[in-house]
Amino acid sequence: MNSNNKVAVVTGGSGVLGREFCHALAKQGYKVAILGRDLAIGEKLDDEIKENGGVALAVAANVTDKASLESAAALIEQQLGKCDLLLNGAGGNHPKGTSSEEYYTEEISHKENATSFFDLDPEGIDFVFKLNFMGTLLPSQVFGKQMLDKEHATIINISSMSALCPLTKIPAYSAAKAAVNNFTQWLAVHFAKTNIRVNAIAPGFFLTQQNYNLLKTSGGGWTPRAEKIIAHTPMSRFGESQELIGTLLWLADEKASGFVNGVVIPVDGGFAAYAGV
């Protein structure tokens, strides 16, 4: 890849998957801006990249606050240059947007601390939509303006397998990621007459900080939910974060994927292809 002196902005860059993305882009010669709410965590990753010979800058920003993003964008432009690649990796779920049961039955109302569809908290749902959808749209607005000045530029959104096949218990997250898919297609068309391509990656199931307690028991084994996921994944395992890198670098490289626009690429071990029988 001819990525020397190009600038990559990675939101959610200090998470498990985001760290892999930042390291991989830095190894390809990108100057990497690591955006996150916790500056201290971002600075640790910044130091790691620099120790390996890369160029990085940790910046505190809230992806749901346009003014915060604009301040971050100005700092990044001043210290690294204008954005060439925007990776919208920030996202997550919230317990108040999650049901405790997979199916609604009359017994739920009699279960202590049970949460059905009717008990979902609007504030929790709003939080999930702001983080995942607005947290993709707003950075695209702010950094997209910088990208218009580039010969080749790309936006890569991080979707989820739950956008293609909504998972039980997480209606807000699944719906928000489905919105990210739709927005990816819309923005690709909207920018089609410019130099900016827009695509997305839909990871299958990876063990991360956010889902660790849902997938691992206190004894280190798989939870029943994790076992169901593995049973529905033809490759019979969870993904490793580095297994997303090939797709990322392919979508980032205009020579390799210059005519690829408006697509969502599953990286899921065959999950989406499996009907369960």
N, C-alpha and C positions, 0 to 999 in steps of 0.2 A: 504494500500500500504506500502511495506517495502522500503521507500524512505529516511530514515534517512541517513544523510551524503552524499547523492547524490547531484550532482550539475546540476542545470537547467540553461541554457543560453537562454534568451528570447530577440530576436531582436524586435524592435518596442515595447518594454515593457512598455513605458510610455503612449501609446495611450489608448483609451477607452476600447478596447477589450484586449489589452496587459496588462493593469492594473489588470483586472479580472484574466487573466492567471497567472500573477506573484503572486497575493494574494493566489490563489487556490493552486499553487504549494508549496508556503511557508507553508501553513496550513498542507500540506501533509508531511512536513519535509524536502523538498528540500532546499538547499542553492541556492538562486536565484540571478543570474547575470542579471542585467537590462541593456540592450544595447540600446543606442539611441544617436542621434546627440546633443541633448540638455541635458547636464549633470545636470543642475539645476533641471529640471523636474524629471529626474531619481532619483536624491537625495531625492526629496520629497517623492517619492514612496518608496525608500529605508528606509526612516525614518518611514513611516507608517507600513511597514512590521516588522521592528524591534520593534516598539511600541506594536505590536500584538504578540511578542515573536518569530518572525521568524528571519532568517539569510538572508541578502541581500547585494548586492554590485552594486552600479550604476557605469557604465563605459561608457565613451564617445567613440563612434565608428561610422564609416560610412560603411554601409553594401555593398556599391559599390566599396570600396577601400580595397584591400586585405591586404596591409601593415597596415592599420588602424585596421583591424580585427585581424591580427597577434599580434599586440601590446596589444589589448584587451585580446586576448586569453592567452598571457603570464601573464598578470596581474591577470586574473581570476584564472589561475592555481596556481599562487603563493599565493593568498589570500583565495581561496575557495577549489581548487583542480581541477582535470580534469573533463571535461564535460561528464555527463551521458545522458542528454536530451537536444537536441537543438530544440527550437521552433522558426521557421522562421516566425515571425509575422510582420516584416517590409514590408510596401507596400503602394500603393496609386496611385492617378491619377494626371494628370496635365491638366490645361485648354487648353494648346496648342495641346493636343492630343485628344481633344473633339470637336465634331461637335455641332452646335447650333440647328440643325434640325434633326428630326427622319428620314425623307425621303428626297431624292433628287428630286427637281422639278426645272423647268426652272425659277420659280419665285425667287429662292434663290439668284440668281445673281443680282436681283434688290432690295433685302432687305438690309437695312443698318446694318452693323456689323454682318451679317450672316456668318456662317462658314459651308461650305460643306466638303465632303470628299476631294475635290480637294484643299481645303485651309488648310488642316492640316499641322502643322509645323513639319518637320522632327526632329528638336531638341526636341520638346515636346514629340514626339513618342519615341525617343531614351531615354529620361529621364524616361519615364514610364517603358520601357523594362529593363533598368538598375536597377531601384529601385525594381521592382517586380521579375524579373527573375534572373538577376545577383545578386540581393540582397538576393536571396535564394540559388543560386549555390555557391557563394563565402563563406558564413558562413559554408555551408556544407563541403566545402573543408578544411577550417581552423580548425573547431571544430571536424570534422569527424576523423581527425588524432588522437586527444585525445581520442576519443570514442573507437578506436580499442583496447585499453588497458582494456576496461571494460568487465565484464561478460555479462551484458545486457545493451544495449544502444538503443536509439531511436531518430529519427529525425521526427518531425511533422511540416509539411508545412501548411501555411494558404493560401488556394486557395480562390475561390469566386464562387457564383452561376453564375456569368457572364462567367466563364470558360466553364460551361456546356451548357449555353444558352446565347449567346452573346447579351448584351443589346444594345439598340439604343443609339446613341450619344457617346459611349465610346469604340471605336474600339481598341485603343492601350491597354487600361486596360484589356479588355476582352481577347485579343490575348495573352497578357503577362501572365495572370492567366491560360489560356489554356496551355501555355508553362510550367507553374509550375506543372500542372496536369501530363503532359507528362514526365517531369523530375522526379517527384515523383515515377512514375512507373519504369522509367529507373534506377534510383538510388537504388530502392528496389531490383531490379534484380542484379545490379552490386555488391551490398553488401550482397547478399543472402547467401554467404558462410562465412560471418563474423558474428559477434554478434550484428550487427546494423540492426534494422528494420526501414523502411521509409514509412510513410503514410501522409495523408493530411486531413484537415477539410475544407469543402467548406461552409462557412456561407451563409445563405440567406441574408435577408435585416435587418440590425441593424442600429439604429440611432447613428451616431458617429460624432466626430468633423469634419471629412473630408466631410461628405455628408449632414450636418445639413442644410446648406443654399439651397441645392437642394431639400430637403424634407419638410422643414418648411417655411411658409411665415413669413413676418415681424410681422404679427398679431398673430402668434402662431399656425395657422391652417396648414393643409396639402397642399402641392403644387399639381398641377395636376399630376405630375410625381409620387409623393408619393401615390396618390389615385389610380393610375394605378397599382402600385406595390401591394398595399393592395388588390385590386380587383383580382389580379392574385395569391394571396397567400391564399390557402384554409382556413387557420386558421385566416385570415382576420385581421392581425396585424403585426407589426414589432417584431423582436426577442429582447429579453433582453440579455445583454452580459453574465449574469451568466448561461444562457441556453446552452452555449457552453462548460461549465466546465465538465459535465459528460462525454462527448465524449473525451475531452482532457485527463482526468484521466484514462479512459478506455484504450486509445491508449498508454498511458505512462506506464501502468502496464503490465509487461511481463507475470504475472500469469493470468491476465484477457484476454489479447489479444496477447499472445506470438506467435500465428500462423497467425496473421493478418499482412499482408505485401503488400505494393504496392497498397493500396486502397485510394479512395477519398470519405470521408463520408459527404454527404449533411446534414446540420442542417438548415432547410429552411422553416419550417411550411408547407411543401407540395408543395412548388413552383415548383420544378423540375418535380413533378408527375402530374401537372395540365396542360391540353392542352388548357384550355380556354373555353371549351364547356362542 
